[in-house]
Amino acid sequence: MVYYSIIPGDVIFEEEREEMDLVELTIEGVTMVVNRTEVNKGEVVKVISSNPEDYINSTYKPGAILEFAPQT
């Protein structure tokens, strides 16, 4: 669906947004943004890398669930 409006999408779809606990992690040399779902688990939101091979690694694809050491 395409929605054209002068009102920003943030305002229109505000109720559909959920709170995300985003953290930036580096695992095995790959930097990524993870939505923390538990203390030591999270869902990959995006990969931040200059290495193209990091983007095709299915372990770190967006939506993948990772376990990591909790950060303080």
Secondary structure, DSSP 4 states (H G I P E B T S, - for coil): -----SS-HHHHTGGG-----EEEEEETTEEEEEEESSSSEEEEEEEE-S-HHHHH-GGGSTT-EEE-PPP-
